[in-house]
Amino acid sequence: MKIQFENNLEYQNQAISSIVDIFEGQEICQSNFSVSRIRDNILHSIQNELGIGNRLELLDDELLENVQKIQLRNGLPASKKLESMDFSVEMETGTGKTYVYLKSIFELNRKYGFTKFIIVVPSIAIKEGTKKSLDMTSEHFRAIFDNVNYDYFIYDSSNLEQVRDFATSSDIRIMVINIDAFRKSFTDPSKDTKANIIHRRNDRLSGQKPIEFIASTNPIVIIDEPQSVDNTPKAQEAIKTLNPLCRLRYSATHINAYNLMYKLDSIDAYDKKLVKQIEVANVRLSESANNAYVKLLSVKPSPRSAKIEIDINQTGKTIRKAITVRNGEDLYELSNGRDLYSGFTVNDIYIEKGKEYIEFTNGISVDIGQTIGDLDSDSIKRLQIRRTIEEHLQKEKMLNPKGIKVLSLFFIDKVANYREYDENGNPLKGKYAQWFEEEYKQVIKQRIYADLFNSKDLDAEVERVHNGYFAKDKKGVLKDSTGKNADDEDTFSLIMKDKEKLLSFKSPLRFIFSHSALKEGWDNPNVFQICTLNETHSTIKKRQEIGRGLRICVSQEGERVYGFENNTLTVMANESYEEFAKSLQSEIESEEGIKFGVIEKHFFANMPIKDDEGQMHYLGYEQSEVLQNYLLDKGYINSQGRIQDSLKTALRDDAFEIPEEFAQIEENITQAIKKVAGGLNIKDAARKQIVTLDKEVFLSDDFKALWDEIKYKTTYRVNFDIEALVETCAQKIADELTFGKIKYIYSKATNRITRAGVEIDIDTIVEKQSDAEVVQHQLPDIVTYLQNETKLTRKNIVDILIKSGKLESFKNNPQKFIDGVIAIIRKTMSIFIVDGIKYEKIGNDYYYAQECFEDKELYGYLSSNMFENRKNKSVYDYTVYDSDVEKSFAKSFNESEDVKLFAKLPAWFKINTPLGSYNPDWAVLIEKDNEEKLYFVVESKGSLFTDDLRDTEEAKIKCAKKHFGAISQKTTFVQSNNFQNFSEYW
């Protein structure tokens, strides 16, 4: 099969015209120069040939005018002056960047007669990829450019006749050269042998240097991935030796986008569905904290410290938390006494860039990004392989009928994990190859995949569906790669050679293993799964990881098949999809210069608008800046252009207005802003308001009388039957606590890339569980652990565990079992304690002072949690509520004539209980028939049924009743779910 190319894709043609139109007004012309040629080495006869090069006749002012017109048309910042002949094009990976610059060559030739072009690449992989693109497009370009004569070649220092031909031919000539081939140049004759051959004098070129032939042509230099090509002073000097007419710079991730002419960033590409959508999957363990878990997140030089993630005992539960540690700190203490961390005292924090690690006194060290104490990595990797196989087969069921072959890529950092050799040099399957075959055989036997295989021999099939692409030494033995040596060049060449072959159903190969250093070489459009199985911490960026599979897939006819329904790339990540999305957004911001949620000065410049005569033109930079200043003056954006919540609120409430002069394009402006703004996910800080004390009510005799009834503090003591407690706890553990084995959780979700940021499509989140076969973990001292958390005696703890008959469950998941037992004991104790608790008033001198209302400020949000009180009804002008039930009570208190006054009790008003402090909701004064005054403390809950309340909450409410009973004969504590129910108490 052959991949078919489309010559009428609008976005590609826009990118091409954005370069071609720079030279608008240039007439077709060439420069001629003399080239000496040795025809016969023996006779030394010399023939003069006419060399042909490019020539530019436009003035700088004319070029700048063209550049600014193009930038306005494309909505890009305007170049104020032409500081260099560098012109940048930004195109997202997978959108046809190579095709665009190759077609631009032919358009520049057809329109202006330019013939000499040099493509400078940064690596072997991109050199081979460019060569493959030239091979594949040869027939295509000749068809659409009237069978134009042209030739191309990879620069080879052993074949310098190609350089002479490049200089003398009148036809289009395209040279592809790696920057390393001409980076070393020395003017000192004594060091001449150390320079690249291109910079050395050569007898076959009449004693001239090859670079002199090239420079004479004044070539148009195309730099592929300039951030990797001319990123050093030496490389920049090397480019200058080519004497370029101009430098056309193409990349998805420019460091410096000089004279940016066209931009198709990752957001545009996703929005236009020009690349695959990204689905992130991961494998993790369910609630396992049975080993000494440590993950090194980051290090800091001053003060020297490390941010790590560990499991911490917090109020009887084990939670995973990030903490900062310094030398000498003990993880046993920081984890609140988890025995697993004994010996984990920080010994050293190493901060050298790229080599960061933390070391403990027990000799264990953890590299940056690495994890210890989790499930053994081999088990996770094996499950990642299985899930990749399942994702692959599911896509085959959907896409094979459409003529689309599905490929999966596994990147590994050690070839020995896929292919080993015995003592005689015979190849053997490494562990990844073995796991793949074992898992593949199991998965394909599932009934759901039966129609994919029909009458195929399944045992024989597994040998044919996977293979490895790795570098080889001289004996043919596979070896690890750097991506930069000669053996790697052969591998890249093979990858490119097999590119179209792999797309055909005729090739059984569908699962490919390759070295992670060769990632750059893979750009097959039908890669739908990428799984990285590195044993060392991977520094590969997310954009590199997904870049190999972003291209739109092709059918058996070689034609692209569009639509996200056919194009979803599943990345088997080593972190959660939330973390992946966050990292991806950070990389996009850093590498592409995209400012999510920001409106820049040129944001509206290329919006079409009609003038007074009805002619369409662009709004322009000046008017765009006027609009930006308007948004700034209104407080809709800050000085950096970042959208504020006030703008999001105005858009949500349809209250956004623009100046009258822009009325005809109001809809376009609003829609453009909405794309950048994103959703309003936080409370509106602009509507945050302080709640004011109503001094008239606060100082009234009625409020003082109410406060005097409820203000006093108490102490308590408890008494309960310990034997009954032991029996009840044991029975509850037997009835309620059941734990199976630890499970793997496989989860995945689709990412959306928008102007507001990288978001997770919550409707696509799925999870799937499976049993973890073998999990090694250390059994902790359960008796001591439970004793510390519950304050019961060792005998009591042992009796509870033995009588429960559930110790076998402890072995399945020790920490989860311990956490469950703690919860049951505490829950049962709370019931026993409350039944036997007695409160006593401490004395008349211990109380909450009324003045605290004045000392503590209270805030709320007008739009979301504040209710305006009527005059003289409450101590505050607004009630700040936490739920719809509380809002309903506030409304009813205000409306009821029986309610003389009320107060939402502040957070500092607390009652001590054995289960923690408790803050009731309301203090209410009821006046019946203008005579009898009744005092209430009200707990407003959505349900009156104790079964619907958490046990701890129910117990605290019972304690509160006993507390108020101890301090006041006049106050009634009421639990109610609505005002009508509360009114029955008077």
HUJO-V138258 format. One record per pair of residues at least 6 apart in sequence whose ideal C-beta (glycine too) atoms are under 6 Angstrom apart, sorted by sequence separation. I is the first residue (numbers start at 1). J is the second residue. If there is no record, write none. Layout:
BEGIN
I:J, I:J
END
This chain:
BEGIN
39:45, 91:97, 108:114, 121:127, 201:207, 223:229, 230:236, 269:275, 335:341, 350:356, 359:365, 366:372, 421:427, 422:428, 472:478, 473:479, 501:507, 554:560, 555:561, 588:594, 610:616, 631:637, 637:643, 650:656, 697:703, 801:807, 860:866, 881:887, 893:899, 927:933, 976:982, 71:78, 166:173, 299:306, 311:318, 312:319, 350:357, 399:406, 481:488, 573:580, 751:758, 752:759, 787:794, 810:817, 910:917, 911:918, 964:971, 39:47, 192:200, 201:209, 357:365, 358:366, 419:427, 420:428, 470:478, 471:479, 552:560, 553:561, 608:616, 636:644, 658:666, 809:817, 926:934, 946:954, 974:982, 121:130, 153:162, 166:175, 186:195, 230:239, 298:307, 311:320, 312:321, 332:341, 349:358, 752:761, 881:890, 893:902, 910:919, 964:973, 36:46, 37:47, 68:78, 185:195, 199:209, 297:307, 331:341, 332:342, 357:367, 396:406, 420:430, 471:481, 609:619, 636:646, 787:797, 868:878, 869:879, 119:130, 184:195, 348:359, 395:406, 419:430, 635:646, 636:647, 658:669, 749:760, 750:761, 783:794, 786:797, 879:890, 974:985, 37:49, 67:79, 105:117, 184:196, 198:210, 199:211, 296:308, 347:359, 356:368, 418:430, 606:618, 607:619, 866:878, 867:879, 907:919, 924:936, 961:973, 198:211, 309:322, 331:344, 347:360, 417:430, 960:973, 34:48, 35:49, 182:196, 185:199, 294:308, 295:309, 347:361, 392:406, 416:430, 417:431, 418:432, 444:458, 553:567, 605:619, 750:764, 783:797, 866:880, 923:937, 924:938, 181:196, 307:322, 330:345, 417:432, 418:433, 552:567, 604:619, 605:620, 749:764, 865:880, 905:920, 35:51, 182:198, 294:310, 344:360, 345:361, 392:408, 471:487, 605:621, 749:765, 865:881, 922:938, 307:324, 308:325, 329:346, 471:488, 920:937, 921:938, 32:50, 33:51, 64:82, 134:152, 293:311, 748:766, 905:923, 921:939, 939:957, 957:975, 63:82, 305:324, 306:325, 327:346, 343:362, 530:549, 602:621, 605:624, 920:939, 921:940, 155:175, 388:408, 471:491, 549:569, 604:624, 747:767, 860:880, 867:887, 902:922, 903:923, 150:171, 221:242, 305:326, 325:346, 441:462, 873:894, 30:52, 31:53, 60:82, 149:171, 150:172, 151:173, 152:174, 154:176, 155:177, 289:311, 440:462, 527:549, 602:624, 745:767, 746:768, 902:924, 131:154, 221:244, 226:249, 312:335, 313:336, 503:526, 604:627, 651:674, 867:890, 31:55, 223:247, 227:251, 312:336, 601:625, 745:769, 870:894, 901:925, 30:55, 218:243, 219:244, 220:245, 226:251, 310:335, 313:338, 437:462, 499:524, 546:571, 869:894, 879:904, 900:925, 29:55, 155:181, 220:246, 221:247, 222:248, 223:249, 224:250, 225:251, 227:253, 469:495, 495:521, 522:548, 525:551, 743:769, 744:770, 218:245, 526:553, 601:628, 900:927, 937:964, 214:242, 215:243, 227:255, 525:553, 652:680, 743:771, 744:772, 874:902, 875:903, 898:926, 289:318, 492:521, 525:554, 630:659, 648:677, 874:903, 211:241, 436:466, 741:771, 742:772, 26:58, 648:680, 25:58, 742:775, 785:818, 789:822, 944:977, 481:515, 483:517, 643:677, 780:814, 943:977, 98:133, 106:141, 482:517, 483:518, 649:684, 779:814, 790:825, 935:970, 942:977, 481:517, 782:818, 935:971, 936:972, 937:973, 938:974, 939:975, 941:977, 25:62, 481:518, 915:952, 599:637, 918:956, 936:974, 106:145, 645:684, 157:197, 646:686, 915:955, 920:960, 529:570, 530:571, 531:572, 542:583, 600:641, 915:956, 24:66, 467:509, 542:584, 599:641, 918:960, 306:349, 465:508, 598:641, 913:956, 22:66, 464:508, 543:587, 598:642, 22:67, 304:349, 465:510, 466:511, 468:513, 469:514, 470:515, 542:587, 597:642, 130:176, 167:213, 465:511, 541:587, 597:643, 913:959, 163:210, 292:340, 21:70, 292:341, 911:960, 160:210, 163:213, 167:217, 179:229, 299:349, 301:351, 385:435, 389:439, 418:468, 127:178, 183:234, 385:436, 389:440, 889:940, 18:70, 183:235, 299:351, 306:358, 911:963, 934:986, 382:435, 386:439, 390:443, 385:439, 389:443, 886:940, 183:238, 415:470, 885:940, 179:235, 182:238, 393:449, 396:452, 609:665, 115:172, 116:173, 117:174, 118:175, 119:176, 120:177, 121:178, 122:179, 299:356, 885:942, 607:665, 120:179, 419:478, 54:114, 926:986, 607:668, 848:909, 54:116, 296:358, 53:116, 109:172, 415:478, 415:480, 737:806, 296:366, 726:796, 730:800, 734:804, 739:809, 729:800, 733:804, 734:805, 741:812, 742:813, 294:366, 296:368, 726:799, 730:803, 733:806, 739:812, 15:89, 726:800, 730:804, 739:813, 295:371, 739:816, 294:372, 678:756, 739:817, 294:373, 676:755, 293:373, 675:755, 292:373, 833:914, 291:373, 737:820, 12:96, 16:100, 28:112, 15:100, 19:104, 28:113, 830:915, 26:112, 16:103, 20:107, 892:979, 12:100, 16:104, 20:108, 23:112, 285:375, 889:979, 16:107, 733:824, 732:824, 418:513, 729:825, 732:828, 283:380, 126:224, 405:503, 729:828, 283:383, 405:505, 728:828, 116:217, 118:219, 283:384, 116:219, 117:220, 118:221, 119:222, 120:223, 121:224, 122:225, 407:510, 408:511, 409:512, 410:513, 413:516, 411:516, 114:220, 122:228, 122:229, 725:832, 120:229, 720:832, 718:833, 51:167, 720:836, 51:168, 407:524, 719:836, 52:170, 409:527, 718:836, 49:168, 407:526, 718:837, 407:527, 101:222, 405:526, 408:529, 409:530, 410:531, 411:532, 412:533, 413:534, 716:837, 717:838, 834:955, 406:528, 830:952, 410:533, 413:536, 716:839, 839:962, 827:951, 834:958, 839:963, 714:839, 715:840, 830:955, 841:966, 840:966, 841:967, 714:841, 715:842, 839:966, 712:841, 713:842, 35:167, 35:168, 395:528, 713:846, 713:847, 5:140, 712:847, 711:847, 7:144, 392:529, 711:848, 391:529, 388:529, 388:531, 707:850, 384:531, 101:250, 404:553, 404:555, 381:533, 403:555, 97:250, 403:556, 93:252, 597:756, 92:252, 693:853, 85:246, 86:247, 87:248, 88:249, 89:250, 596:757, 53:216, 53:217, 54:218, 90:254, 51:216, 53:218, 88:254, 370:537, 691:858, 38:206, 369:537, 88:257, 95:264, 690:859, 691:860, 36:206, 88:258, 367:537, 581:751, 688:859, 86:258, 87:259, 88:260, 89:261, 92:264, 577:749, 585:757, 86:259, 89:262, 90:263, 91:264, 585:758, 688:861, 689:862, 87:261, 92:266, 95:269, 584:758, 687:861, 687:862, 697:872, 687:863, 92:269, 581:758, 698:875, 683:861, 697:875, 95:274, 391:570, 581:760, 684:863, 79:259, 94:275, 683:864, 694:875, 33:216, 694:877, 76:260, 388:572, 691:876, 692:877, 691:878, 74:262, 384:572, 56:245, 54:245, 70:261, 67:259, 702:900, 702:901, 697:901, 710:923, 706:923, 706:925, 702:925, 709:935, 710:937, 706:935, 18:261, 18:262, 15:262, 714:963, 714:966, 11:264, 712:967, 709:968, 709:970, 710:971, 709:971, 278:546, 276:550, 275:550, 277:564, 279:568, 281:570, 276:567, 277:568, 278:569, 279:570, 280:571, 281:572, 282:573, 276:569, 280:573, 282:576, 280:577, 280:580, 266:588, 265:592, 265:594, 253:591, 387:746, 383:744, 124:488, 128:492, 132:496, 124:489, 128:493, 125:492, 124:492, 128:496, 125:520, 125:521, 339:780, 339:781, 93:547, 288:742, 94:550, 93:550, 94:551, 285:742, 286:743, 286:745, 283:744, 284:745, 283:746, 281:748, 279:748, 279:750, 277:750, 278:751, 316:789, 270:753, 267:753, 291:777, 266:753, 290:777, 267:755, 318:815, 1:500, 318:819, 1:503, 317:819, 1:504, 316:822, 290:814, 77:602, 290:815, 289:815, 287:816, 75:605, 75:606, 72:605, 78:621, 72:618, 3:554, 4:558, 3:558, 4:559, 2:558, 1:558
END
